[in-house]
Amino acid sequence: MITILFIAFGLAMDALAVSITSGITIKDLRTSNALTIALFFGSFQAFMPVMGWLAGLGAREFITGIDHWIAFGLLSLIGGKMIFESTRIGSKEKEIDPLNIYVLLILAIATSIDALAVGLSLSFLKMAIVIPAIIIGTVTFSLSFIGVFVGNISGHFFENNIEIIGGLILIGIGIKILIEHAVMV
């Protein structure tokens, strides 16, 4: 359960960074704005691992010997991508309306692609998906909701550092999976 919580927090960092950025751009912030953003991000973060897990069911029997390496690779790739992209946040377009339904859909999908890969990894590790998906969605919803207000209040101070922390958490979990598999063998 602790590992799932760490995964949830790691995955939520993309959504949190975007939520903070959204909070920065919204001039007259209302609670309903934060709820809308959090609902989109939390829902997609809960849905995507299920989709990845279902996709992994069909491929699981073909790769059971290397599943731990795939999980490590995916988590490390995602974590590395998050760290790399954290250096590019300042160059993102700031004139986009984060409350536009199409923008929200694109942002929610973009920030939840990592959760799809995690769902695939959980499938390879033969873990159930319902509880992790609920936890991932709930953590993302909560952090996104708070992130909108943090962004509105504090500006750009946190956004780059949060994605770096999230990336490091995901890489650490990948290493943990490799170590656990080595101990089991």
N, CA and C atoms as an extended XYZ file, in Angstrom:
555
Properties=species:S:1:pos:R:3:atomname:S:1:resname:S:1:resid:I:1 pbc="F F F"
N         0.823       -1.198        0.000 N   MET     1
C         0.000        0.000        0.000 CA  MET     1
C         0.869        1.265        0.000 C   MET     1
N         1.981        1.223        0.718 N   ILE     2
C         2.872        2.387        0.751 CA  ILE     2
C         3.449        2.646       -0.633 C   ILE     2
N         3.804        1.562       -1.340 N   THR     3
C         4.329        1.713       -2.694 CA  THR     3
C         3.290        2.365       -3.599 C   THR     3
N         2.046        1.942       -3.481 N   ILE     4
C         0.976        2.532       -4.300 CA  ILE     4
C         0.822        4.019       -3.978 C   ILE     4
N         0.922        4.381       -2.705 N   LEU     5
C         0.839        5.802       -2.344 CA  LEU     5
C         1.986        6.596       -2.960 C   LEU     5
N         3.195        6.039       -2.926 N   PHE     6
C         4.331        6.725       -3.536 CA  PHE     6
C         4.128        6.851       -5.048 C   PHE     6
N         3.632        5.791       -5.677 N   ILE     7
C         3.337        5.851       -7.110 CA  ILE     7
C         2.301        6.941       -7.373 C   ILE     7
N         1.256        6.971       -6.555 N   ALA     8
C         0.199        7.978       -6.726 CA  ALA     8
C         0.766        9.388       -6.617 C   ALA     8
N         1.602        9.623       -5.611 N   PHE     9
C         2.193       10.954       -5.457 CA  PHE     9
C         3.125       11.271       -6.617 C   PHE     9
N         3.901       10.278       -7.052 N   GLY    10
C         4.791       10.488       -8.191 CA  GLY    10
C         4.022       10.842       -9.456 C   GLY    10
N         2.948       10.097       -9.708 N   LEU    11
C         2.135       10.361      -10.899 CA  LEU    11
C         1.415       11.700      -10.817 C   LEU    11
N         1.040       12.089       -9.639 N   ALA    12
C         0.276       13.331       -9.469 CA  ALA    12
C         1.118       14.580       -9.681 C   ALA    12
N         2.441       14.444       -9.711 N   MET    13
C         3.298       15.622       -9.810 CA  MET    13
C         3.121       16.370      -11.123 C   MET    13
N         2.916       15.656      -12.231 N   ASP    14
C         2.647       16.339      -13.500 CA  ASP    14
C         1.376       17.172      -13.379 C   ASP    14
N         0.319       16.539      -12.881 N   ALA    15
C        -0.964       17.230      -12.731 CA  ALA    15
C        -0.849       18.382      -11.738 C   ALA    15
N        -0.085       18.175      -10.672 N   LEU    16
C         0.116       19.236       -9.692 CA  LEU    16
C         0.831       20.427      -10.322 C   LEU    16
N         1.876       20.150      -11.100 N   ALA    17
C         2.610       21.243      -11.747 CA  ALA    17
C         1.702       22.014      -12.706 C   ALA    17
N         0.868       21.287      -13.465 N   VAL    18
C        -0.055       21.951      -14.385 CA  VAL    18
C        -1.125       22.713      -13.599 C   VAL    18
N        -1.556       22.155      -12.479 N   SER    19
C        -2.549       22.840      -11.644 CA  SER    19
C        -1.993       24.139      -11.076 C   SER    19
N        -0.752       24.094      -10.646 N   ILE    20
C        -0.105       25.306      -10.135 CA  ILE    20
C        -0.030       26.348      -11.245 C   ILE    20
N         0.387       25.895      -12.435 N   THR    21
C         0.455       26.807      -13.577 CA  THR    21
C        -0.925       27.363      -13.906 C   THR    21
N        -1.949       26.505      -13.826 N   SER    22
C        -3.320       26.965      -14.074 CA  SER    22
C        -3.727       28.010      -13.048 C   SER    22
N        -3.386       27.763      -11.788 N   GLY    23
C        -3.701       28.724      -10.735 CA  GLY    23
C        -3.039       30.067      -10.961 C   GLY    23
N        -1.845       30.038      -11.546 N   ILE    24
C        -1.134       31.276      -11.857 CA  ILE    24
C        -1.888       32.078      -12.913 C   ILE    24
N        -2.467       31.368      -13.907 N   THR    25
C        -3.087       32.064      -15.035 CA  THR    25
C        -4.529       32.500      -14.792 C   THR    25
N        -5.197       31.906      -13.798 N   ILE    26
C        -6.599       32.255      -13.540 CA  ILE    26
C        -6.643       33.512      -12.673 C   ILE    26
N        -7.202       34.573      -13.233 N   LYS    27
C        -7.222       35.867      -12.533 CA  LYS    27
C        -8.213       35.894      -11.372 C   LYS    27
N        -9.439       35.516      -11.618 N   ASP    28
C       -10.483       35.576      -10.595 CA  ASP    28
C       -10.825       34.143      -10.173 C   ASP    28
N        -9.960       33.541       -9.395 N   LEU    29
C       -10.082       32.130       -9.026 CA  LEU    29
C       -11.255       31.900       -8.079 C   LEU    29
N       -12.070       30.892       -8.426 N   ARG    30
C       -13.166       30.441       -7.563 CA  ARG    30
C       -12.937       28.978       -7.230 C   ARG    30
N       -13.552       28.526       -6.166 N   THR    31
C       -13.443       27.128       -5.755 CA  THR    31
C       -13.920       26.200       -6.862 C   THR    31
N       -14.952       26.591       -7.584 N   SER    32
C       -15.465       25.754       -8.676 CA  SER    32
C       -14.426       25.564       -9.777 C   SER    32
N       -13.557       26.571      -10.001 N   ASN    33
C       -12.478       26.429      -10.982 CA  ASN    33
C       -11.498       25.343      -10.548 C   ASN    33
N       -11.107       25.382       -9.290 N   ALA    34
C       -10.171       24.386       -8.763 CA  ALA    34
C       -10.799       22.996       -8.785 C   ALA    34
N       -12.088       22.903       -8.454 N   LEU    35
C       -12.773       21.611       -8.488 CA  LEU    35
C       -12.836       21.043       -9.903 C   LEU    35
N       -13.098       21.888      -10.878 N   THR    36
C       -13.166       21.441      -12.271 CA  THR    36
C       -11.820       20.879      -12.719 C   THR    36
N       -10.771       21.616      -12.484 N   ILE    37
C        -9.425       21.168      -12.880 CA  ILE    37
C        -9.067       19.877      -12.159 C   ILE    37
N        -9.300       19.828      -10.856 N   ALA    38
C        -8.978       18.633      -10.068 CA  ALA    38
C        -9.795       17.421      -10.512 C   ALA    38
N       -11.049       17.632      -10.843 N   LEU    39
C       -11.901       16.533      -11.294 CA  LEU    39
C       -11.396       15.947      -12.616 C   LEU    39
N       -11.023       16.803      -13.548 N   PHE    40
C       -10.481       16.313      -14.818 CA  PHE    40
C        -9.201       15.517      -14.582 C   PHE    40
N        -8.253       16.098      -13.840 N   PHE    41
C        -6.974       15.427      -13.637 CA  PHE    41
C        -7.133       14.138      -12.825 C   PHE    41
N        -7.903       14.194      -11.750 N   GLY    42
C        -8.104       13.007      -10.914 CA  GLY    42
C        -8.803       11.887      -11.655 C   GLY    42
N        -9.814       12.216      -12.446 N   SER    43
C       -10.552       11.196      -13.201 CA  SER    43
C        -9.671       10.512      -14.234 C   SER    43
N        -8.905       11.305      -14.980 N   PHE    44
C        -8.041       10.704      -15.988 CA  PHE    44
C        -6.919        9.888      -15.343 C   PHE    44
N        -6.384       10.376      -14.220 N   GLN    45
C        -5.330        9.621      -13.534 CA  GLN    45
C        -5.867        8.306      -12.978 C   GLN    45
N        -7.135        8.228      -12.640 N   ALA    46
C        -7.734        6.975      -12.163 CA  ALA    46
C        -8.069        6.046      -13.326 C   ALA    46
N        -8.494        6.612      -14.444 N   PHE    47
C        -8.928        5.827      -15.601 CA  PHE    47
C        -7.754        5.224      -16.373 C   PHE    47
N        -6.694        5.978      -16.564 N   MET    48
C        -5.582        5.529      -17.402 CA  MET    48
C        -4.851        4.295      -16.864 C   MET    48
N        -4.616        4.163      -15.560 N   PRO    49
C        -3.965        2.930      -15.103 CA  PRO    49
C        -4.819        1.689      -15.394 C   PRO    49
N        -6.132        1.854      -15.320 N   VAL    50
C        -7.024        0.732      -15.623 CA  VAL    50
C        -6.854        0.337      -17.090 C   VAL    50
N        -6.787        1.333      -17.975 N   MET    51
C        -6.591        1.044      -19.401 CA  MET    51
C        -5.244        0.343      -19.636 C   MET    51
N        -4.191        0.829      -18.992 N   GLY    52
C        -2.873        0.202      -19.124 CA  GLY    52
C        -2.862       -1.211      -18.568 C   GLY    52
N        -3.529       -1.392      -17.450 N   TRP    53
C        -3.606       -2.708      -16.809 CA  TRP    53
C        -4.327       -3.700      -17.721 C   TRP    53
N        -5.437       -3.268      -18.314 N   LEU    54
C        -6.185       -4.133      -19.231 CA  LEU    54
C        -5.345       -4.495      -20.454 C   LEU    54
N        -4.597       -3.537      -20.975 N   ALA    55
C        -3.720       -3.812      -22.117 CA  ALA    55
C        -2.630       -4.807      -21.729 C   ALA    55
N        -2.159       -4.695      -20.500 N   GLY    56
C        -1.105       -5.590      -20.033 CA  GLY    56
C        -1.564       -7.019      -19.819 C   GLY    56
N        -2.849       -7.221      -19.567 N   LEU    57
C        -3.357       -8.580      -19.358 CA  LEU    57
C        -3.083       -9.474      -20.554 C   LEU    57
N        -3.277       -8.939      -21.746 N   GLY    58
C        -3.052       -9.722      -22.953 CA  GLY    58
C        -1.592      -10.026      -23.205 C   GLY    58
N        -0.714       -9.132      -22.787 N   ALA    59
C         0.718       -9.307      -23.052 CA  ALA    59
C         1.468       -9.966      -21.906 C   ALA    59
N         0.821      -10.130      -20.763 N   ARG    60
C         1.509      -10.591      -19.562 CA  ARG    60
C         2.213      -11.933      -19.743 C   ARG    60
N         1.545      -12.918      -20.322 N   GLU    61
C         2.130      -14.256      -20.417 CA  GLU    61
C         3.342      -14.307      -21.335 C   GLU    61
N         3.466      -13.347      -22.237 N   PHE    62
C         4.591      -13.331      -23.165 CA  PHE    62
C         5.855      -12.749      -22.542 C   PHE    62
N         5.714      -11.987      -21.478 N   ILE    63
C         6.883      -11.277      -20.947 CA  ILE    63
C         7.100      -11.472      -19.447 C   ILE    63
N         6.553      -12.520      -18.861 N   THR    64
C         6.672      -12.689      -17.409 CA  THR    64
C         8.121      -12.786      -16.932 C   THR    64
N         9.030      -13.252      -17.756 N   GLY    65
C        10.430      -13.367      -17.344 CA  GLY    65
C        11.148      -12.038      -17.229 C   GLY    65
N        10.648      -11.038      -17.911 N   ILE    66
C        11.324       -9.737      -17.893 CA  ILE    66
C        10.411       -8.609      -17.398 C   ILE    66
N         9.292       -8.980      -16.788 N   ASP    67
C         8.315       -7.978      -16.372 CA  ASP    67
C         8.889       -6.945      -15.416 C   ASP    67
N         9.758       -7.370      -14.509 N   HIS    68
C        10.348       -6.435      -13.549 CA  HIS    68
C        11.246       -5.417      -14.259 C   HIS    68
N        11.932       -5.850      -15.319 N   TRP    69
C        12.762       -4.932      -16.087 CA  TRP    69
C        11.894       -3.941      -16.863 C   TRP    69
N        10.761       -4.417      -17.361 N   ILE    70
C         9.841       -3.531      -18.078 CA  ILE    70
C         9.270       -2.496      -17.119 C   ILE    70
N         8.845       -2.941      -15.930 N   ALA    71
C         8.315       -2.012      -14.934 CA  ALA    71
C         9.379       -0.978      -14.563 C   ALA    71
N        10.609       -1.445      -14.317 N   PHE    72
C        11.711       -0.539      -13.994 CA  PHE    72
C        11.955        0.445      -15.141 C   PHE    72
N        11.992       -0.078      -16.359 N   GLY    73
C        12.247        0.775      -17.521 CA  GLY    73
C        11.171        1.828      -17.720 C   GLY    73
N         9.911        1.407      -17.620 N   LEU    74
C         8.817        2.358      -17.804 CA  LEU    74
C         8.832        3.438      -16.727 C   LEU    74
N         8.975        3.019      -15.469 N   LEU    75
C         8.980        3.999      -14.379 CA  LEU    75
C        10.181        4.936      -14.475 C   LEU    75
N        11.345        4.395      -14.839 N   SER    76
C        12.537        5.230      -14.981 CA  SER    76
C        12.405        6.189      -16.159 C   SER    76
N        11.835        5.693      -17.256 N   LEU    77
C        11.627        6.539      -18.420 CA  LEU    77
C        10.661        7.681      -18.095 C   LEU    77
N         9.576        7.340      -17.431 N   ILE    78
C         8.595        8.353      -17.053 CA  ILE    78
C         9.219        9.352      -16.083 C   ILE    78
N         9.915        8.833      -15.065 N   GLY    79
C        10.562        9.716      -14.086 CA  GLY    79
C        11.599       10.617      -14.731 C   GLY    79
N        12.407       10.048      -15.628 N   GLY    80
C        13.413       10.842      -16.332 CA  GLY    80
C        12.777       11.911      -17.202 C   GLY    80
N        11.675       11.550      -17.861 N   LYS    81
C        10.938       12.500      -18.700 CA  LYS    81
C        10.406       13.649      -17.845 C   LYS    81
N         9.876       13.313      -16.673 N   MET    82
C         9.354       14.351      -15.787 CA  MET    82
C        10.470       15.301      -15.348 C   MET    82
N        11.622       14.741      -15.004 N   ILE    83
C        12.744       15.569      -14.570 CA  ILE    83
C        13.209       16.464      -15.718 C   ILE    83
N        13.346       15.873      -16.905 N   PHE    84
C        13.767       16.641      -18.081 CA  PHE    84
C        12.785       17.762      -18.390 C   PHE    84
N        11.491       17.426      -18.393 N   GLU    85
C        10.481       18.428      -18.731 CA  GLU    85
C        10.351       19.516      -17.675 C   GLU    85
N        10.780       19.230      -16.449 N   SER    86
C        10.687       20.249      -15.410 CA  SER    86
C        11.581       21.447      -15.717 C   SER    86
N        12.599       21.224      -16.513 N   THR    87
C        13.484       22.329      -16.887 CA  THR    87
C        12.888       23.160      -18.004 C   THR    87
N        11.828       22.667      -18.637 N   ARG    88
C        11.223       23.351      -19.779 CA  ARG    88
C         9.897       24.006      -19.430 C   ARG    88
N         9.440       23.950      -18.192 N   ILE    89
C         8.141       24.501      -17.815 CA  ILE    89
C         8.042       25.986      -18.136 C   ILE    89
N         9.112       26.723      -17.927 N   GLY    90
C         9.082       28.159      -18.164 CA  GLY    90
C         8.789       28.523      -19.608 C   GLY    90
N         9.049       27.596      -20.544 N   SER    91
C         8.836       27.901      -21.953 CA  SER    91
C         7.433       27.547      -22.419 C   SER    91
N         6.605       26.965      -21.552 N   LYS    92
C         5.250       26.593      -21.955 CA  LYS    92
C         4.394       27.843      -22.156 C   LYS    92
N         3.463       27.733      -23.054 N   GLU    93
C         2.560       28.843      -23.366 CA  GLU    93
C         1.699       29.180      -22.154 C   GLU    93
N         1.671       30.433      -21.770 N   LYS    94
C         0.924       30.829      -20.587 CA  LYS    94
C        -0.401       31.509      -20.931 C   LYS    94
N        -0.684       31.702      -22.192 N   GLU    95
C        -1.906       32.389      -22.584 CA  GLU    95
C        -3.072       31.424      -22.793 C   GLU    95
N        -2.874       30.162      -22.563 N   ILE    96
C        -3.922       29.161      -22.752 CA  ILE    96
C        -4.882       29.225      -21.567 C   ILE    96
N        -6.179       29.162      -21.854 N   ASP    97
C        -7.197       29.193      -20.810 CA  ASP    97
C        -7.345       27.791      -20.209 C   ASP    97
N        -6.892       27.570      -18.975 N   PRO    98
C        -6.948       26.238      -18.383 CA  PRO    98
C        -8.353       25.775      -18.022 C   PRO    98
N        -9.341       26.642      -18.163 N   LEU    99
C       -10.718       26.255      -17.868 CA  LEU    99
C       -11.520       25.907      -19.127 C   LEU    99
N       -10.921       26.091      -20.299 N   ASN   100
C       -11.553       25.690      -21.547 CA  ASN   100
C       -11.640       24.169      -21.579 C   ASN   100
N       -12.791       23.610      -21.920 N   ILE   101
C       -13.019       22.165      -21.861 CA  ILE   101
C       -12.022       21.396      -22.727 C   ILE   101
N       -11.706       21.909      -23.905 N   TYR   102
C       -10.762       21.223      -24.789 CA  TYR   102
C        -9.344       21.273      -24.230 C   TYR   102
N        -8.973       22.395      -23.669 N   VAL   103
C        -7.657       22.526      -23.041 CA  VAL   103
C        -7.566       21.579      -21.844 C   VAL   103
N        -8.625       21.524      -21.038 N   LEU   104
C        -8.642       20.615      -19.888 CA  LEU   104
C        -8.503       19.154      -20.324 C   LEU   104
N        -9.205       18.774      -21.382 N   LEU   105
C        -9.101       17.394      -21.891 CA  LEU   105
C        -7.674       17.084      -22.326 C   LEU   105
N        -7.074       17.971      -23.077 N   ILE   106
C        -5.711       17.754      -23.553 CA  ILE   106
C        -4.737       17.680      -22.377 C   ILE   106
N        -4.872       18.603      -21.436 N   LEU   107
C        -3.988       18.599      -20.271 CA  LEU   107
C        -4.182       17.337      -19.428 C   LEU   107
N        -5.429       16.920      -19.245 N   ALA   108
C        -5.709       15.723      -18.447 CA  ALA   108
C        -5.135       14.473      -19.110 C   ALA   108
N        -5.273       14.382      -20.421 N   ILE   109
C        -4.707       13.229      -21.138 CA  ILE   109
C        -3.183       13.281      -21.069 C   ILE   109
N        -2.615       14.445      -21.333 N   ALA   110
C        -1.155       14.574      -21.342 CA  ALA   110
C        -0.544       14.248      -19.985 C   ALA   110
N        -1.194       14.669      -18.909 N   THR   111
C        -0.627       14.410      -17.583 CA  THR   111
C        -0.919       13.000      -17.083 C   THR   111
N        -1.776       12.255      -17.783 N   SER   112
C        -2.111       10.908      -17.315 CA  SER   112
C        -1.526        9.795      -18.175 C   SER   112
N        -0.778       10.130      -19.208 N   ILE   113
C        -0.127        9.101      -20.029 CA  ILE   113
C         0.796        8.264      -19.154 C   ILE   113
N         1.476        8.903      -18.216 N   ASP   114
C         2.359        8.177      -17.306 CA  ASP   114
C         1.582        7.141      -16.508 C   ASP   114
N         0.357        7.471      -16.119 N   ALA   115
C        -0.474        6.542      -15.348 CA  ALA   115
C        -0.851        5.323      -16.184 C   ALA   115
N        -0.996        5.497      -17.488 N   LEU   116
C        -1.251        4.373      -18.390 CA  LEU   116
C        -0.082        3.385      -18.328 C   LEU   116
N         1.127        3.913      -18.379 N   ALA   117
C         2.316        3.065      -18.313 CA  ALA   117
C         2.432        2.378      -16.955 C   ALA   117
N         2.073        3.077      -15.897 N   VAL   118
C         2.107        2.466      -14.566 CA  VAL   118
C         1.088        1.335      -14.478 C   VAL   118
N        -0.103        1.537      -15.040 N   GLY   119
C        -1.109        0.478      -15.071 CA  GLY   119
C        -0.598       -0.744      -15.810 C   GLY   119
N         0.102       -0.517      -16.908 N   LEU   120
C         0.719       -1.617      -17.657 CA  LEU   120
C         1.722       -2.349      -16.774 C   LEU   120
N         2.534       -1.599      -16.052 N   SER   121
C         3.522       -2.193      -15.142 CA  SER   121
C         2.846       -3.003      -14.041 C   SER   121
N         1.776       -2.478      -13.466 N   LEU   122
C         1.068       -3.196      -12.408 CA  LEU   122
C         0.467       -4.499      -12.937 C   LEU   122
N         0.040       -4.483      -14.178 N   SER   123
C        -0.480       -5.705      -14.793 CA  SER   123
C         0.621       -6.755      -14.906 C   SER   123
N         1.802       -6.331      -15.336 N   PHE   124
C         2.928       -7.266      -15.461 CA  PHE   124
C         3.322       -7.834      -14.111 C   PHE   124
N         3.139       -7.048      -13.059 N   LEU   125
C         3.485       -7.495      -11.707 CA  LEU   125
C         2.335       -8.264      -11.049 C   LEU   125
N         1.261       -8.476      -11.799 N   LYS   126
C         0.086       -9.242      -11.349 CA  LYS   126
C        -0.575       -8.625      -10.120 C   LYS   126
N        -0.620       -7.315      -10.106 N   MET   127
C        -1.290       -6.597       -9.021 CA  MET   127
C        -2.710       -6.254       -9.448 C   MET   127
N        -3.630       -6.263       -8.508 N   ALA   128
C        -4.999       -5.809       -8.770 CA  ALA   128
C        -4.954       -4.314       -9.075 C   ALA   128
N        -5.943       -3.806       -9.807 N   ILE   129
C        -5.885       -2.411      -10.263 CA  ILE   129
C        -6.901       -1.483       -9.610 C   ILE   129
N        -7.990       -2.002       -9.079 N   VAL   130
C        -9.067       -1.127       -8.608 CA  VAL   130
C        -8.592       -0.195       -7.488 C   VAL   130
N        -8.022       -0.740       -6.444 N   ILE   131
C        -7.566        0.093       -5.313 CA  ILE   131
C        -6.467        1.060       -5.754 C   ILE   131
N        -5.424        0.600       -6.488 N   PRO   132
C        -4.425        1.575       -6.947 CA  PRO   132
C        -5.026        2.691       -7.801 C   PRO   132
N        -5.977        2.364       -8.684 N   ALA   133
C        -6.584        3.393       -9.531 CA  ALA   133
C        -7.343        4.415       -8.689 C   ALA   133
N        -8.058        3.940       -7.678 N   ILE   134
C        -8.800        4.858       -6.790 CA  ILE   134
C        -7.836        5.747       -6.019 C   ILE   134
N        -6.772        5.151       -5.514 N   ILE   135
C        -5.783        5.926       -4.756 CA  ILE   135
C        -5.104        6.951       -5.659 C   ILE   135
N        -4.684        6.527       -6.849 N   ILE   136
C        -4.023        7.432       -7.791 CA  ILE   136
C        -4.962        8.591       -8.153 C   ILE   136
N        -6.211        8.291       -8.445 N   GLY   137
C        -7.173        9.336       -8.791 CA  GLY   137
C        -7.447       10.287       -7.639 C   GLY   137
N        -7.583        9.735       -6.433 N   THR   138
C        -7.871       10.556       -5.253 CA  THR   138
C        -6.696       11.466       -4.905 C   THR   138
N        -5.492       10.909       -4.929 N   VAL   139
C        -4.303       11.722       -4.631 CA  VAL   139
C        -4.151       12.828       -5.674 C   VAL   139
N        -4.330       12.478       -6.942 N   THR   140
C        -4.211       13.485       -7.999 CA  THR   140
C        -5.276       14.561       -7.854 C   THR   140
N        -6.519       14.153       -7.589 N   PHE   141
C        -7.594       15.127       -7.387 CA  PHE   141
C        -7.222       16.083       -6.257 C   PHE   141
N        -6.815       15.531       -5.121 N   SER   142
C        -6.511       16.360       -3.943 CA  SER   142
C        -5.361       17.318       -4.202 C   SER   142
N        -4.264       16.793       -4.764 N   LEU   143
C        -3.106       17.646       -5.011 CA  LEU   143
C        -3.391       18.691       -6.091 C   LEU   143
N        -4.171       18.320       -7.096 N   SER   144
C        -4.519       19.283       -8.151 CA  SER   144
C        -5.387       20.405       -7.600 C   SER   144
N        -6.345       20.044       -6.759 N   PHE   145
C        -7.209       21.041       -6.143 CA  PHE   145
C        -6.377       22.040       -5.336 C   PHE   145
N        -5.498       21.513       -4.509 N   ILE   146
C        -4.625       22.373       -3.696 CA  ILE   146
C        -3.675       23.157       -4.596 C   ILE   146
N        -3.157       22.497       -5.644 N   GLY   147
C        -2.195       23.129       -6.545 CA  GLY   147
C        -2.718       24.371       -7.226 C   GLY   147
N        -3.984       24.372       -7.596 N   VAL   148
C        -4.569       25.550       -8.235 CA  VAL   148
C        -4.474       26.749       -7.294 C   VAL   148
N        -4.780       26.538       -6.025 N   PHE   149
C        -4.711       27.628       -5.051 CA  PHE   149
C        -3.269       28.023       -4.746 C   PHE   149
N        -2.380       27.036       -4.662 N   VAL   150
C        -0.956       27.331       -4.426 CA  VAL   150
C        -0.422       28.190       -5.566 C   VAL   150
N        -0.762       27.814       -6.799 N   GLY   151
C        -0.318       28.590       -7.954 CA  GLY   151
C        -0.864       30.000       -7.941 C   GLY   151
N        -2.117       30.123       -7.565 N   ASN   152
C        -2.748       31.426       -7.536 CA  ASN   152
C        -2.106       32.323       -6.484 C   ASN   152
N        -1.660       31.724       -5.397 N   ILE   153
C        -1.074       32.488       -4.301 CA  ILE   153
C         0.423       32.717       -4.482 C   ILE   153
N         1.151       31.651       -4.864 N   SER   154
C         2.615       31.743       -4.812 CA  SER   154
C         3.320       31.863       -6.147 C   SER   154
N         2.617       31.737       -7.238 N   GLY   155
C         3.272       31.896       -8.530 CA  GLY   155
C         4.153       30.718       -8.917 C   GLY   155
N         5.256       31.002       -9.568 N   HIS   156
C         6.101       29.971      -10.191 CA  HIS   156
C         7.102       29.281       -9.262 C   HIS   156
N         7.165       29.619       -8.031 N   PHE   157
C         8.230       29.110       -7.172 CA  PHE   157
C         8.316       27.584       -7.133 C   PHE   157
N         7.171       26.890       -7.021 N   PHE   158
C         7.185       25.444       -6.797 CA  PHE   158
C         7.172       24.572       -8.042 C   PHE   158
N         6.655       25.046       -9.165 N   GLU   159
C         6.302       24.139      -10.255 CA  GLU   159
C         7.445       23.270      -10.763 C   GLU   159
N         8.643       23.776      -10.970 N   ASN   160
C         9.744       22.956      -11.472 CA  ASN   160
C        10.193       21.929      -10.454 C   ASN   160
N        10.304       22.309       -9.198 N   ASN   161
C        10.782       21.406       -8.156 CA  ASN   161
C         9.832       20.240       -7.927 C   ASN   161
N         8.543       20.454       -8.047 N   ILE   162
C         7.570       19.395       -7.809 CA  ILE   162
C         7.704       18.295       -8.844 C   ILE   162
N         7.897       18.640      -10.117 N   GLU   163
C         8.044       17.613      -11.139 CA  GLU   163
C         9.343       16.839      -10.962 C   GLU   163
N        10.386       17.484      -10.516 N   ILE   164
C        11.646       16.785      -10.253 CA  ILE   164
C        11.447       15.757       -9.141 C   ILE   164
N        10.787       16.152       -8.067 N   ILE   165
C        10.516       15.233       -6.958 CA  ILE   165
C         9.683       14.051       -7.441 C   ILE   165
N         8.648       14.316       -8.229 N   GLY   166
C         7.816       13.245       -8.773 CA  GLY   166
C         8.619       12.280       -9.627 C   GLY   166
N         9.486       12.801      -10.476 N   GLY   167
C        10.335       11.956      -11.314 CA  GLY   167
C        11.260       11.086      -10.491 C   GLY   167
N        11.859       11.662       -9.462 N   LEU   168
C        12.754       10.888       -8.586 CA  LEU   168
C        11.993        9.788       -7.838 C   LEU   168
N        10.769       10.078       -7.425 N   ILE   169
C         9.952        9.063       -6.750 CA  ILE   169
C         9.687        7.889       -7.683 C   ILE   169
N         9.312        8.163       -8.932 N   LEU   170
C         9.023        7.078       -9.871 CA  LEU   170
C        10.271        6.250      -10.178 C   LEU   170
N        11.415        6.891      -10.351 N   ILE   171
C        12.661        6.156      -10.583 CA  ILE   171
C        12.996        5.302       -9.364 C   ILE   171
N        12.823        5.854       -8.174 N   GLY   172
C        13.075        5.093       -6.941 CA  GLY   172
C        12.190        3.865       -6.828 C   GLY   172
N        10.937        3.987       -7.227 N   ILE   173
C        10.027        2.837       -7.187 CA  ILE   173
C        10.472        1.780       -8.190 C   ILE   173
N        10.938        2.211       -9.362 N   GLY   174
C        11.465        1.262      -10.347 CA  GLY   174
C        12.654        0.496       -9.804 C   GLY   174
N        13.540        1.176       -9.122 N   ILE   175
C        14.707        0.520       -8.507 CA  ILE   175
C        14.243       -0.440       -7.419 C   ILE   175
N        13.258       -0.044       -6.637 N   LYS   176
C        12.711       -0.911       -5.596 CA  LYS   176
C        12.154       -2.211       -6.190 C   LYS   176
N        11.469       -2.114       -7.320 N   ILE   177
C        10.931       -3.306       -7.980 CA  ILE   177
C        12.059       -4.242       -8.390 C   ILE   177
N        13.136       -3.694       -8.949 N   LEU   178
C        14.281       -4.523       -9.331 CA  LEU   178
C        14.899       -5.207       -8.118 C   LEU   178
N        15.061       -4.478       -7.039 N   ILE   179
C        15.655       -5.043       -5.818 CA  ILE   179
C        14.764       -6.135       -5.247 C   ILE   179
N        13.455       -5.895       -5.195 N   GLU   180
C        12.516       -6.910       -4.681 CA  GLU   180
C        12.570       -8.175       -5.532 C   GLU   180
N        12.679       -8.024       -6.855 N   HIS   181
C        12.736       -9.199       -7.725 CA  HIS   181
C        14.040       -9.951       -7.507 C   HIS   181
N        15.149       -9.222       -7.329 N   ALA   182
C        16.445       -9.863       -7.090 CA  ALA   182
C        16.437      -10.649       -5.792 C   ALA   182
N        15.750      -10.134       -4.767 N   VAL   183
C        15.659      -10.813       -3.483 CA  VAL   183
C        14.803      -12.078       -3.598 C   VAL   183
N        13.735      -12.002       -4.415 N   MET   184
C        12.839      -13.137       -4.582 CA  MET   184
C        13.473      -14.275       -5.380 C   MET   184
N        14.429      -13.961       -6.234 N   VAL   185
C        15.038      -14.991       -7.092 CA  VAL   185
C        16.109      -15.734       -6.392 C   VAL   185
